[in-house]
Amino acid sequence: MIAEIILNSNAKGLNKVFDYQIPENLVSKVKIGSRVFVPFGNRKELDEGFVVNIKEKSQYEVKAISSVDETEYVHEENIELAKWMAKRYFCNVSDCIKLMLPPGTKTKILKNRVKEKKVQFIYLKKDQEEIEKDIENKKIKSDKQIRALKFLLENDGALFSDLEIFADVSRAVINSLEKNGYVEVEEKAVERNPFINKNVEKTKNLKLTDEQENAFNTVCDAIDDHLYSKFLLFGVTGSRKN
């Protein structure tokens, strides 16, 4: 299989696709939108690129993809949008793709990228009847283990951080339960939300001044007539031109 790749470069001469072989061990991982690392030219360091298409074969003698970032930052529909943007605004496809990347992941230097936030979920491996029976028969004697199991029974699994706070148990308690087959620990990535603790008040539409209304209507009329004209807004600082 061959991947058509756009290199992450600002150079206009590199604003085109390059064919690369997809190694057998990466066939299931490389897809349209994948962020990959490839050898290019005589450079010793690998270059970063984005897969924009996958095809059966190439008419050229091609090099192979070295590795792939398995985190799915960009999807196929994003690639199509990036192609349209590049054509519409006369810029590189890679520049448009980078606009769609999450903050902290745009740098080519892997160690400088913001890592996914991961948390640990604790789930029960045994059913409720068996756990309650083991508690009743004193097979489980530790009060802390019992508290942890009861909390998990009531909540159908829980974050480890919640267990620490609400059941007052330590990592050692969970490790012991995991070792004895009562629970399993699963690490999951969670989406970072910078607005989770912010209270954003809903605002009302601002009323335009006469001059602003005139400028707005002029621009709208040009768009409706498919003129795509350029406009220069003149006004002193603070006159709400934006």
N, C-alpha and C positions, 0 to 999 in steps of 0.2 A: 504494500500500500504506500501511496505517496501523499505527503502533506504539502499543501501550498502555504507558505509562511511569509508574513510581512515582518520584517525586522523592526525592532524598536529603535528607530533612528530618525533624526531630524533632517538628514540629508535627502534632498529631492531626488538624487540619483538612485536612492535605495527605496523609493516609494513604489515598489512593485513586488510581485510575489516571486519567491524562490522555492524550487522543489527540493524536498528532503525525504529520504527513505524513512519509513516508520519501522523501527526494529520490532521483531516478533514479540519481545517482552513488553513492548509499549503499545501494541495495537489496541488493547482494551482500554488504555488510559488516554490516548490521544484522540481528541475530537475537535470539531470546529469550535473555536474560542479558547482552546487550550493555550496556556503560556508555556513555551518550550525554550530549551537552550540548545544552540546548534553551533558547530564550527563554521566560520565564515572567512573566506580569503586565507591570508597567511597569519591571521591573528592567533596568538597562543591561548588567549582567553575566549571562552564561549560567548556568543552573542545571544541576546534574548529576542524572542519573536512570538507572534501569535498566529495560530493556525486559522486560515480563512477558508480553506476548502480541503477536501480529501478526495483523491481519485485513485484509479487502479494502477496507472503507470505514468512514466515521464519519458519524454523524448531525449532527455539529457542524462549524462552520467552524474549521479547525485551522491551527496554525502548523507550520513544518517543523523537523525536526531539523537542528541546525547542524553537528555533527560527531560522530564516534564514536571511542572508544578501541578500537583493533583488537586489543589484548591480551585474550585470553579468560580473564577471572578467574572468571566465574560461568557455569554451564551451566544448561540448562533444568530438570534435576532439582533443582538448588540453589534455583531460583525456587519450585518447587512445595513444597520443604521450608520455605522462608522464609514462604510463605503459611500453611502449617500451623502453624508456630511462632508467627506473629503472632496467629492466631486462638486458639491454645491458651494463650498467655501474655499476651494483651491488650496487644500492643505494635505499633509500626509495622513494616510489611513491610520498609522500607528499613533499619531497625535490624537486622533478622534477616539481611538480605543482607550488610550490612557485617561481620557476624561471620564470613562465609565468605571475605572478601577476605584476601589475603596480607598479612603485616605490612609496613608502609611504604607501602601503596597506598590507605589509607583516606582520607587527606586530600583535600579538594577542590582544593587548590592543586597544580597539576600539577608545578611545578618542585620541590616539596618531596617528591614521591613517590620511593620507591626505584626506581631504573631496573633493568630486566632486565640480568642479567650476560650479556655476549656475548663469545664467543671466536672466533678465526679458525682454520678448518680448511684444510689445504693438501691438494689432491688432484692426481693426475697426469691430464693431458689426452691424453697419448700412450701407446701400449701398450708393454709391456716390451721387445719385440723391437726396436722402432724406437729406443727410448732407448739400449739396449745397443749398437746399431749406430752411433749418433751418438757415443757415448763411444769406441768402438773406432776409428772413423774420425777421431777428434780434432776432430769438429765441436763438441763440448763440451770445452773445454780446462781450465776452472777446476776446481781440486781441490774447492773448497767447493761448487760447483754439482753436481759428481759425487757428493760425500758426501750432499748433500740428496736427490738423485734416488734413490740407492741406499737411503737410509733410508725414503723413501716407497714404494719397490718392496717392501721387506721388511715394511712395516707397513700397506700398503693405505691410504695417507693418514695424516695426523698433525696434531696441534695445532701451531700455529706455535711456541708456547712449548716444546714438546718438541723441535722441530727446532733451536731456538736452543741447547738444552742438550745434546742427544745427538749432533747432527750438527755443532755448533759453527758455525752459519751466522747471518748477520745478515739484517735485513729487505731490504737492498740485493740480496742473493743471490736471495732469493725473488722480488723485483720483477723481476729480470733474467730469471729462468726463466719468470715469468708473461708478460712481454713477448714472449718467444720462443715462447710457446705450449706449454711443457712442463707447466706446472701451472696450476691455478685456485685462487683464494682464495675461500672461502665463510664468511660470518659467521653464526654460529648462537647462539641464546639457550640458556643452560644453567640448569637449576634450581639455586637456591641451597639448600644443605643445611647448616643450622647445626650439625648433629650429625655431620658427616662425619668429623671428627677426634676425636670424643669416644668414649670407651670406657664404655658404659653397662652396668653389671653387672646381671644378672637377679636380682631379689629374690624372696623367698618370701612367701606370704600371711601377714599378721600374725595372731596369735591374739587374738581379742577377749576382753576381760575380761567378767565376768558382767553388769556394768551395760551395757556396750556391746552385748553379745549380746541383752540384753532390749530395748534401744532399737532395734536393727537388726530384730529379729523383729516389733516393734510396727509399724514403718514398712512392712515387707514385707507384713504382714497387711492393712494399710489399702489398699495398692496392689492386692493380689490381690482385695480386695472392691470395687475401683473407687470408693473413698471420696475419694481425692485430698485428704486432710486436711492441715492444717498442723501441724508439730511444732516445738517449741522445745527445743533441746538445751542443757542446763545443765551446766556443769563449769568448773573452774578452768583458767587458761591452761596449755597443754601437756598437757591430758588427752586429746588425740587425738580431739577431737570431729569433725574433718573427715575 
